[in-house]
Amino acid sequence: MKKVTSIKIVLILLLLGAITRVLPVSAGTGSVTLDSKSDWQAGINVNTDLNNPNPPIGGDVRINPSNAKIDLKTIYDIDNTNLTVTMHDENKTNVFDGNIDTAWGGTICSGVGCGGTALWTLKLNGAYNINQFRVVREVLLGGAYIYTSTDGVNFSLQVTTMGYKNEGWQTYDISPPVSASYLRIKLEGGGMPAPQWVANLYELEAYGQPLTATHVSAASQIDGTPSFKSWDTFVPVATIPDKTQVGFRFRTSPDSSNWSAWSASIPYASSISLFVVVQQRYLQVETTLQTTDQTLTPALQIYKAFYTSGGGGSGGGCPGVCPPSITSWSDDYKANLCQTVHATVLTGDTATFITVTDIKPAHPDKAAGVELVVTGTHLDALTEARLAHTGVADIVGTIVNATPSSASISFDLTNAANGSWDLKLTNNLNQISLKNNAIEITSN
């Protein structure tokens, strides 16, 4: 018996040595905070007011209610997918480049009386009450038309114009002001005989009172450090009066230059999981503030992004090989979460990693108090459970009862979005297990 015990002790010591070499047991957490006027000024600002003389913390972001020119170029620069054209993609940004000698347009169609059209559509960063357009155009025998829309589907004509470029800027007042979240230009060829129809829009300016403002953090402002492992949680603080709202989008980059696509917009919540973003060192946050009452504005005072860093592995990455006795990582356990293990506890000669093997029911009803039964390993009553779905806030569950191999977790799915939801479990050692597409929610 003593001999067997000695062998077991030796095996445990060997295992501990192996874990020390390949597991990120020195991992830690960090955070980046933006809360001052200088922090907000460092980023990109569209229609923001950063000059609150008595901010509740160090500085805040509000909607600037002043009537002003809409910054079409910056709106495009923040997200270039906001601009679409049906023709002449190569020069579509000339409309707002500030140069009246460069144009979007050209040949609209060829042939006698072809009567073709070209469309240019820009999704704004939110709603505006537009009261004026200014254009420089050159359209003969056809026409240039400016439309607005609140939904990107139904467009209303606001301006019809034609003439020579040398006539310069043309100004069109819109009274009463029109609410718009989208702008559209239509260039149209004429119906008279001609070898080809040419139309050009050199510049477009739109003026109005914003019902929205956008702030985007600077490219390298939110840095997870060279030993970055994962982005964990985003915690904002804002004042949001009735008739106003705040939302966020996120994207990441390995080098602060090459960015992932923006996430879907996520409404304000006191804590937002960053588990679903592409896990790369730099995080960029887009904040959108909106109001339906020009006398009211929300105010963003602070936000903090938490991340996990530290640990071993080549280049700070996840170890490629684990000792045989601790290779219990599930297929759904994402590679970038390997580094979030902050501690390893041994029972005999095995490591206590939290895992998920099954979830029932797989297609729960939309209702309050829905219990999901999760089977796995090393579950307990202190486990935190979250359901995550792209574009919406996490749904936090309540542990009803738990054993090491099974847990019943209650979720309020009354307003849950349709589609697949991931289950994320975090135990009291800050070990994480993820089950992708854990449940599927459909309309009742």
C-alpha positions as a Python dict, from the first residue, in 0.01 Angstrom:
ca = {
    (1, 'M'): (0, 0, 0),
    (2, 'K'): (280, 241, 85),
    (3, 'K'): (446, 163, -245),
    (4, 'V'): (131, 243, -440),
    (5, 'T'): (84, 568, -247),
    (6, 'S'): (441, 672, -321),
    (7, 'I'): (392, 608, -690),
    (8, 'K'): (73, 813, -688),
    (9, 'I'): (247, 1104, -516),
    (10, 'V'): (526, 1096, -775),
    (11, 'L'): (269, 1097, -1056),
    (12, 'I'): (91, 1395, -903),
    (13, 'L'): (420, 1586, -871),
    (14, 'L'): (507, 1509, -1232),
    (15, 'L'): (166, 1626, -1341),
    (16, 'L'): (200, 1949, -1146),
    (17, 'G'): (531, 2012, -1319),
    (18, 'A'): (375, 1953, -1658),
    (19, 'I'): (87, 2189, -1577),
    (20, 'T'): (332, 2458, -1467),
    (21, 'R'): (507, 2431, -1802),
    (22, 'V'): (207, 2441, -2034),
    (23, 'L'): (-98, 2586, -1857),
    (24, 'P'): (-143, 2962, -1812),
    (25, 'V'): (-171, 2936, -1436),
    (26, 'S'): (-34, 3291, -1399),
    (27, 'A'): (-316, 3446, -1598),
    (28, 'G'): (-469, 3765, -1458),
    (29, 'T'): (-731, 4026, -1530),
    (30, 'G'): (-700, 4387, -1635),
    (31, 'S'): (-919, 4668, -1756),
    (32, 'V'): (-917, 4987, -1962),
    (33, 'T'): (-1130, 5282, -1852),
    (34, 'L'): (-1251, 5585, -2048),
    (35, 'D'): (-1405, 5855, -1828),
    (36, 'S'): (-1251, 6197, -1893),
    (37, 'K'): (-1298, 6470, -2151),
    (38, 'S'): (-950, 6399, -2287),
    (39, 'D'): (-1041, 6030, -2323),
    (40, 'W'): (-1350, 6116, -2528),
    (41, 'Q'): (-1164, 6378, -2734),
    (42, 'A'): (-904, 6120, -2834),
    (43, 'G'): (-1163, 5924, -3031),
    (44, 'I'): (-1392, 6002, -3323),
    (45, 'N'): (-1686, 6230, -3247),
    (46, 'V'): (-1995, 6297, -3459),
    (47, 'N'): (-2245, 6551, -3317),
    (48, 'T'): (-2114, 6503, -2964),
    (49, 'D'): (-2108, 6762, -2687),
    (50, 'L'): (-1808, 6708, -2457),
    (51, 'N'): (-1831, 7043, -2279),
    (52, 'N'): (-2059, 6971, -1984),
    (53, 'P'): (-1924, 7214, -1721),
    (54, 'N'): (-2033, 6992, -1432),
    (55, 'P'): (-2002, 6630, -1537),
    (56, 'P'): (-2080, 6378, -1262),
    (57, 'I'): (-1742, 6207, -1303),
    (58, 'G'): (-1452, 6336, -1514),
    (59, 'G'): (-1633, 6411, -1839),
    (60, 'D'): (-1929, 6287, -2037),
    (61, 'V'): (-2058, 6245, -2391),
    (62, 'R'): (-2390, 6404, -2490),
    (63, 'I'): (-2579, 6492, -2808),
    (64, 'N'): (-2494, 6837, -2941),
    (65, 'P'): (-2835, 6991, -3017),
    (66, 'S'): (-2700, 7267, -3241),
    (67, 'N'): (-2805, 7287, -3605),
    (68, 'A'): (-2500, 7198, -3814),
    (69, 'K'): (-2367, 7032, -4126),
    (70, 'I'): (-2390, 6653, -4103),
    (71, 'D'): (-2043, 6499, -4122),
    (72, 'L'): (-2108, 6252, -4403),
    (73, 'K'): (-1741, 6165, -4448),
    (74, 'T'): (-1685, 6065, -4084),
    (75, 'I'): (-2005, 5860, -4082),
    (76, 'Y'): (-1866, 5670, -4381),
    (77, 'D'): (-1517, 5639, -4228),
    (78, 'I'): (-1656, 5479, -3910),
    (79, 'D'): (-1831, 5207, -4110),
    (80, 'N'): (-1788, 5204, -4487),
    (81, 'T'): (-2065, 4946, -4526),
    (82, 'N'): (-2309, 5233, -4461),
    (83, 'L'): (-2267, 5355, -4822),
    (84, 'T'): (-2398, 5161, -5122),
    (85, 'V'): (-2425, 5250, -5491),
    (86, 'T'): (-2574, 5082, -5794),
    (87, 'M'): (-2320, 5230, -6032),
    (88, 'H'): (-1975, 5394, -6030),
    (89, 'D'): (-1851, 5244, -5704),
    (90, 'E'): (-1501, 5372, -5784),
    (91, 'N'): (-1589, 5735, -5714),
    (92, 'K'): (-1876, 5712, -5464),
    (93, 'T'): (-1690, 5900, -5187),
    (94, 'N'): (-1636, 6206, -5408),
    (95, 'V'): (-1980, 6325, -5298),
    (96, 'F'): (-1836, 6434, -4959),
    (97, 'D'): (-1462, 6474, -5024),
    (98, 'G'): (-1475, 6856, -5010),
    (99, 'N'): (-1348, 6891, -5368),
    (100, 'I'): (-1594, 7042, -5616),
    (101, 'D'): (-1380, 6920, -5906),
    (102, 'T'): (-1432, 6549, -5833),
    (103, 'A'): (-1768, 6382, -5878),
    (104, 'W'): (-1969, 6065, -5832),
    (105, 'G'): (-2138, 5964, -6154),
    (106, 'G'): (-2042, 5965, -6517),
    (107, 'T'): (-2207, 5763, -6787),
    (108, 'I'): (-2551, 5657, -6666),
    (109, 'C'): (-2645, 5459, -6974),
    (110, 'S'): (-2569, 5433, -7347),
    (111, 'G'): (-2808, 5430, -7636),
    (112, 'V'): (-3083, 5647, -7773),
    (113, 'G'): (-3334, 5742, -7505),
    (114, 'C'): (-3200, 5486, -7258),
    (115, 'G'): (-3328, 5675, -6953),
    (116, 'G'): (-3103, 5492, -6701),
    (117, 'T'): (-3063, 5566, -6328),
    (118, 'A'): (-2786, 5540, -6067),
    (119, 'L'): (-2851, 5531, -5691),
    (120, 'W'): (-2623, 5644, -5404),
    (121, 'T'): (-2751, 5559, -5054),
    (122, 'L'): (-2591, 5648, -4720),
    (123, 'K'): (-2711, 5520, -4384),
    (124, 'L'): (-2654, 5795, -4128),
    (125, 'N'): (-2536, 5731, -3773),
    (126, 'G'): (-2888, 5798, -3645),
    (127, 'A'): (-3182, 6035, -3692),
    (128, 'Y'): (-3161, 6402, -3794),
    (129, 'N'): (-3417, 6675, -3849),
    (130, 'I'): (-3286, 6795, -4186),
    (131, 'N'): (-3367, 7151, -4294),
    (132, 'Q'): (-3130, 7218, -4585),
    (133, 'F'): (-2938, 7056, -4871),
    (134, 'R'): (-2660, 7211, -5081),
    (135, 'V'): (-2529, 7051, -5401),
    (136, 'V'): (-2291, 7104, -5690),
    (137, 'R'): (-2411, 6901, -5989),
    (138, 'E'): (-2399, 6875, -6364),
    (139, 'V'): (-2705, 6702, -6506),
    (140, 'L'): (-2856, 6786, -6844),
    (141, 'L'): (-3177, 6648, -6996),
    (142, 'G'): (-3209, 6410, -6702),
    (143, 'G'): (-3217, 6499, -6333),
    (144, 'A'): (-3059, 6469, -5990),
    (145, 'Y'): (-3294, 6384, -5702),
    (146, 'I'): (-3235, 6382, -5326),
    (147, 'Y'): (-3446, 6154, -5106),
    (148, 'T'): (-3470, 6088, -4731),
    (149, 'S'): (-3587, 5786, -4534),
    (150, 'T'): (-3632, 5683, -4174),
    (151, 'D'): (-3608, 5308, -4239),
    (152, 'G'): (-3397, 5259, -4554),
    (153, 'V'): (-3696, 5115, -4738),
    (154, 'N'): (-3945, 5395, -4793),
    (155, 'F'): (-3788, 5708, -4944),
    (156, 'S'): (-3944, 6053, -4986),
    (157, 'L'): (-3832, 6300, -5254),
    (158, 'Q'): (-3700, 6628, -5110),
    (159, 'V'): (-3503, 6795, -5394),
    (160, 'T'): (-3510, 6789, -5774),
    (161, 'T'): (-3228, 6966, -5953),
    (162, 'M'): (-3057, 6990, -6293),
    (163, 'G'): (-2814, 7227, -6461),
    (164, 'Y'): (-2446, 7302, -6527),
    (165, 'K'): (-2159, 7267, -6281),
    (166, 'N'): (-2047, 7626, -6341),
    (167, 'E'): (-2367, 7742, -6174),
    (168, 'G'): (-2192, 7650, -5846),
    (169, 'W'): (-2357, 7562, -5518),
    (170, 'Q'): (-2733, 7521, -5522),
    (171, 'T'): (-2918, 7560, -5190),
    (172, 'Y'): (-3252, 7399, -5109),
    (173, 'D'): (-3428, 7473, -4780),
    (174, 'I'): (-3653, 7201, -4637),
    (175, 'S'): (-3948, 7339, -4444),
    (176, 'P'): (-4072, 7197, -4222),
    (177, 'P'): (-3758, 6994, -4140),
    (178, 'V'): (-3779, 6627, -4227),
    (179, 'S'): (-3664, 6341, -4003),
    (180, 'A'): (-3409, 6121, -4179),
    (181, 'S'): (-3177, 5832, -4102),
    (182, 'Y'): (-3088, 5764, -4467),
    (183, 'L'): (-2998, 5987, -4763),
    (184, 'R'): (-3031, 5884, -5126),
    (185, 'I'): (-2920, 6050, -5449),
    (186, 'K'): (-3067, 5938, -5777),
    (187, 'L'): (-2902, 6041, -6105),
    (188, 'E'): (-3126, 5989, -6402),
    (189, 'G'): (-3060, 5994, -6775),
    (190, 'G'): (-3295, 6178, -7007),
    (191, 'G'): (-3536, 6036, -7260),
    (192, 'M'): (-3421, 6233, -7565),
    (193, 'P'): (-3199, 6082, -7836),
    (194, 'A'): (-2827, 6087, -7741),
    (195, 'P'): (-2530, 5849, -7772),
    (196, 'Q'): (-2490, 5836, -7391),
    (197, 'W'): (-2625, 6003, -7083),
    (198, 'V'): (-2380, 6161, -6835),
    (199, 'A'): (-2469, 6293, -6489),
    (200, 'N'): (-2237, 6402, -6209),
    (201, 'L'): (-2287, 6496, -5843),
    (202, 'Y'): (-1976, 6684, -5728),
    (203, 'E'): (-2069, 6765, -5368),
    (204, 'L'): (-2359, 6712, -5130),
    (205, 'E'): (-2406, 6887, -4796),
    (206, 'A'): (-2693, 6822, -4555),
    (207, 'Y'): (-2780, 7041, -4257),
    (208, 'G'): (-3004, 6981, -3960),
    (209, 'Q'): (-3049, 6928, -3591),
    (210, 'P'): (-2916, 6591, -3481),
    (211, 'L'): (-3127, 6350, -3281),
    (212, 'T'): (-2820, 6131, -3249),
    (213, 'A'): (-2449, 6142, -3169),
    (214, 'T'): (-2169, 5889, -3213),
    (215, 'H'): (-1842, 5839, -3031),
    (216, 'V'): (-1580, 5583, -3137),
    (217, 'S'): (-1279, 5510, -2918),
    (218, 'A'): (-937, 5574, -3072),
    (219, 'A'): (-773, 5282, -3253),
    (220, 'S'): (-515, 5195, -2984),
    (221, 'Q'): (-698, 5343, -2685),
    (222, 'I'): (-837, 5012, -2552),
    (223, 'D'): (-534, 4782, -2548),
    (224, 'G'): (-544, 4435, -2394),
    (225, 'T'): (-160, 4442, -2363),
    (226, 'P'): (91, 4213, -2539),
    (227, 'S'): (-7, 3919, -2315),
    (228, 'F'): (-375, 3953, -2408),
    (229, 'K'): (-594, 3641, -2388),
    (230, 'S'): (-960, 3745, -2410),
    (231, 'W'): (-1205, 4032, -2373),
    (232, 'D'): (-1448, 3948, -2097),
    (233, 'T'): (-1696, 4217, -1990),
    (234, 'F'): (-1789, 4573, -2087),
    (235, 'V'): (-1931, 4789, -1805),
    (236, 'P'): (-2076, 5132, -1897),
    (237, 'V'): (-2230, 5402, -1678),
    (238, 'A'): (-2477, 5645, -1836),
    (239, 'T'): (-2774, 5866, -1756),
    (240, 'I'): (-3060, 5778, -1991),
    (241, 'P'): (-3378, 5989, -1956),
    (242, 'D'): (-3711, 5881, -2103),
    (243, 'K'): (-3728, 5919, -2482),
    (244, 'T'): (-3353, 5859, -2512),
    (245, 'Q'): (-3135, 5553, -2557),
    (246, 'V'): (-2772, 5441, -2576),
    (247, 'G'): (-2629, 5151, -2775),
    (248, 'F'): (-2288, 4999, -2843),
    (249, 'R'): (-2104, 4815, -3119),
    (250, 'F'): (-1765, 4645, -3088),
    (251, 'R'): (-1483, 4533, -3314),
    (252, 'T'): (-1128, 4409, -3254),
    (253, 'S'): (-787, 4411, -3417),
    (254, 'P'): (-454, 4236, -3365),
    (255, 'D'): (-259, 4552, -3452),
    (256, 'S'): (-500, 4852, -3423),
    (257, 'S'): (-507, 4875, -3805),
    (258, 'N'): (-680, 4566, -3945),
    (259, 'W'): (-1024, 4541, -3790),
    (260, 'S'): (-1292, 4275, -3768),
    (261, 'A'): (-1644, 4366, -3877),
    (262, 'W'): (-1853, 4564, -3631),
    (263, 'S'): (-2081, 4362, -3407),
    (264, 'A'): (-2455, 4415, -3419),
    (265, 'S'): (-2577, 4702, -3202),
    (266, 'I'): (-2628, 4605, -2838),
    (267, 'P'): (-2860, 4815, -2620),
    (268, 'Y'): (-2730, 4968, -2298),
    (269, 'A'): (-2695, 4732, -2003),
    (270, 'S'): (-2500, 4762, -1679),
    (271, 'S'): (-2279, 4472, -1790),
    (272, 'I'): (-2230, 4342, -2145),
    (273, 'S'): (-2045, 4021, -2226),
    (274, 'L'): (-1761, 4055, -2476),
    (275, 'F'): (-1740, 3680, -2510),
    (276, 'V'): (-1882, 3685, -2864),
    (277, 'V'): (-1633, 3934, -3016),
    (278, 'V'): (-1334, 3815, -3216),
    (279, 'Q'): (-1065, 3779, -2950),
    (280, 'Q'): (-784, 4012, -3059),
    (281, 'R'): (-563, 4251, -2864),
    (282, 'Y'): (-725, 4588, -2948),
    (283, 'L'): (-1091, 4666, -2883),
    (284, 'Q'): (-1282, 4954, -3040),
    (285, 'V'): (-1616, 5072, -2904),
    (286, 'E'): (-1878, 5268, -3097),
    (287, 'T'): (-2132, 5443, -2873),
    (288, 'T'): (-2453, 5580, -3025),
    (289, 'L'): (-2672, 5821, -2829),
    (290, 'Q'): (-3026, 5888, -2954),
    (291, 'T'): (-3327, 6097, -2855),
    (292, 'T'): (-3677, 6160, -2985),
    (293, 'D'): (-3703, 6486, -2787),
    (294, 'Q'): (-3464, 6764, -2885),
    (295, 'T'): (-3468, 6900, -2529),
    (296, 'L'): (-3336, 6575, -2384),
    (297, 'T'): (-3005, 6392, -2424),
    (298, 'P'): (-2855, 6078, -2271),
    (299, 'A'): (-2508, 6115, -2122),
    (300, 'L'): (-2234, 5853, -2121),
    (301, 'Q'): (-2005, 5910, -1821),
    (302, 'I'): (-1772, 5613, -1814),
    (303, 'Y'): (-1705, 5269, -1949),
    (304, 'K'): (-1461, 4998, -1857),
    (305, 'A'): (-1354, 4698, -2066),
    (306, 'F'): (-1223, 4398, -1872),
    (307, 'Y'): (-981, 4148, -2023),
    (308, 'T'): (-780, 3840, -1930),
    (309, 'S'): (-405, 3840, -1984),
    (310, 'G'): (-89, 3659, -1884),
    (311, 'G'): (7, 3291, -1885),
    (312, 'G'): (232, 3064, -2082),
    (313, 'G'): (235, 2915, -2426),
    (314, 'S'): (422, 3019, -2737),
    (315, 'G'): (373, 3387, -2808),
    (316, 'G'): (122, 3416, -2524),
    (317, 'G'): (-116, 3183, -2704),
    (318, 'C'): (-295, 2872, -2589),
    (319, 'P'): (-67, 2573, -2525),
    (320, 'G'): (-75, 2334, -2814),
    (321, 'V'): (-31, 2020, -2605),
    (322, 'C'): (-168, 1946, -2256),
    (323, 'P'): (-65, 1651, -2041),
    (324, 'P'): (-278, 1344, -2127),
    (325, 'S'): (-455, 1341, -1791),
    (326, 'I'): (-595, 1693, -1834),
    (327, 'T'): (-700, 1691, -2200),
    (328, 'S'): (-1067, 1709, -2103),
    (329, 'W'): (-1126, 2026, -2303),
    (330, 'S'): (-1458, 1990, -2485),
    (331, 'D'): (-1479, 2054, -2860),
    (332, 'D'): (-1687, 2361, -2780),
    (333, 'Y'): (-1425, 2504, -2547),
    (334, 'K'): (-1284, 2780, -2763),
    (335, 'A'): (-912, 2793, -2811),
    (336, 'N'): (-888, 3150, -2689),
    (337, 'L'): (-1049, 3050, -2358),
    (338, 'C'): (-773, 2804, -2277),
    (339, 'Q'): (-582, 3099, -2134),
    (340, 'T'): (-858, 3207, -1896),
    (341, 'V'): (-789, 2930, -1647),
    (342, 'H'): (-658, 3119, -1345),
    (343, 'A'): (-602, 2822, -1117),
    (344, 'T'): (-570, 2446, -1134),
    (345, 'V'): (-694, 2233, -846),
    (346, 'L'): (-601, 1866, -834),
    (347, 'T'): (-813, 1586, -694),
    (348, 'G'): (-596, 1276, -696),
    (349, 'D'): (-428, 1291, -1035),
    (350, 'T'): (-685, 1483, -1243),
    (351, 'A'): (-741, 1855, -1296),
    (352, 'T'): (-1081, 2001, -1205),
    (353, 'F'): (-1187, 2179, -1523),
    (354, 'I'): (-1550, 2279, -1563),
    (355, 'T'): (-1709, 2118, -1871),
    (356, 'V'): (-2052, 2093, -2034),
    (357, 'T'): (-2162, 1773, -2204),
    (358, 'D'): (-2538, 1818, -2256),
    (359, 'I'): (-2823, 2067, -2217),
    (360, 'K'): (-3196, 1994, -2205),
    (361, 'P'): (-3434, 2104, -2340),
    (362, 'A'): (-3255, 2205, -2659),
    (363, 'H'): (-3560, 2402, -2780),
    (364, 'P'): (-3704, 2578, -2475),
    (365, 'D'): (-4019, 2789, -2474),
    (366, 'K'): (-4019, 3167, -2461),
    (367, 'A'): (-4125, 3211, -2100),
    (368, 'A'): (-4011, 3322, -1758),
    (369, 'G'): (-3855, 3069, -1523),
    (370, 'V'): (-3745, 2824, -1791),
    (371, 'E'): (-3516, 2563, -1635),
    (372, 'L'): (-3230, 2422, -1836),
    (373, 'V'): (-3070, 2103, -1706),
    (374, 'V'): (-2696, 2106, -1772),
    (375, 'T'): (-2479, 1799, -1732),
    (376, 'G'): (-2102, 1812, -1716),
    (377, 'T'): (-1818, 1811, -1467),
    (378, 'H'): (-1722, 2025, -1168),
    (379, 'L'): (-2047, 2221, -1156),
    (380, 'D'): (-2154, 2385, -828),
    (381, 'A'): (-2398, 2635, -678),
    (382, 'L'): (-2144, 2919, -725),
    (383, 'T'): (-2130, 2871, -1103),
    (384, 'E'): (-2231, 3177, -1305),
    (385, 'A'): (-2443, 3092, -1610),
    (386, 'R'): (-2508, 3318, -1909),
    (387, 'L'): (-2682, 3272, -2243),
    (388, 'A'): (-2521, 3478, -2520),
    (389, 'H'): (-2662, 3574, -2859),
    (390, 'T'): (-2503, 3811, -3110),
    (391, 'G'): (-2642, 4163, -3100),
    (392, 'V'): (-2829, 4145, -2769),
    (393, 'A'): (-2744, 4157, -2400),
    (394, 'D'): (-2663, 3832, -2220),
    (395, 'I'): (-2936, 3655, -2022),
    (396, 'V'): (-2803, 3571, -1676),
    (397, 'G'): (-2934, 3251, -1519),
    (398, 'T'): (-3004, 3154, -1158),
    (399, 'I'): (-2876, 2824, -1023),
    (400, 'V'): (-3174, 2635, -880),
    (401, 'N'): (-2976, 2333, -762),
    (402, 'A'): (-2644, 2179, -852),
    (403, 'T'): (-2430, 1871, -807),
    (404, 'P'): (-2079, 1824, -950),
    (405, 'S'): (-2227, 1653, -1257),
    (406, 'S'): (-2560, 1832, -1305),
    (407, 'A'): (-2716, 2175, -1255),
    (408, 'S'): (-3066, 2314, -1302),
    (409, 'I'): (-3050, 2676, -1415),
    (410, 'S'): (-3348, 2911, -1444),
    (411, 'F'): (-3359, 3170, -1725),
    (412, 'D'): (-3615, 3434, -1818),
    (413, 'L'): (-3661, 3374, -2192),
    (414, 'T'): (-3978, 3581, -2228),
    (415, 'N'): (-3817, 3836, -2463),
    (416, 'A'): (-3531, 3623, -2592),
    (417, 'A'): (-3441, 3676, -2957),
    (418, 'N'): (-3506, 3389, -3195),
    (419, 'G'): (-3204, 3186, -3301),
    (420, 'S'): (-2913, 2996, -3148),
    (421, 'W'): (-2779, 3089, -2805),
    (422, 'D'): (-2442, 2992, -2656),
    (423, 'L'): (-2413, 2883, -2292),
    (424, 'K'): (-2120, 3019, -2093),
    (425, 'L'): (-2045, 2881, -1745),
    (426, 'T'): (-1787, 3035, -1511),
    (427, 'N'): (-1698, 2864, -1184),
    (428, 'N'): (-1553, 3014, -865),
    (429, 'L'): (-1199, 2953, -996),
    (430, 'N'): (-1279, 3176, -1296),
    (431, 'Q'): (-1257, 2874, -1524),
    (432, 'I'): (-1488, 2904, -1825),
    (433, 'S'): (-1666, 2649, -2039),
    (434, 'L'): (-1858, 2746, -2352),
    (435, 'K'): (-2119, 2541, -2535),
    (436, 'N'): (-2179, 2692, -2878),
    (437, 'N'): (-2537, 2677, -3012),
    (438, 'A'): (-2650, 2528, -2683),
    (439, 'I'): (-3018, 2602, -2736),
    (440, 'E'): (-3240, 2715, -3023),
    (441, 'I'): (-3523, 2960, -2957),
    (442, 'T'): (-3809, 2997, -3202),
    (443, 'S'): (-4137, 3188, -3194),
    (444, 'N'): (-4407, 3024, -2987),
}
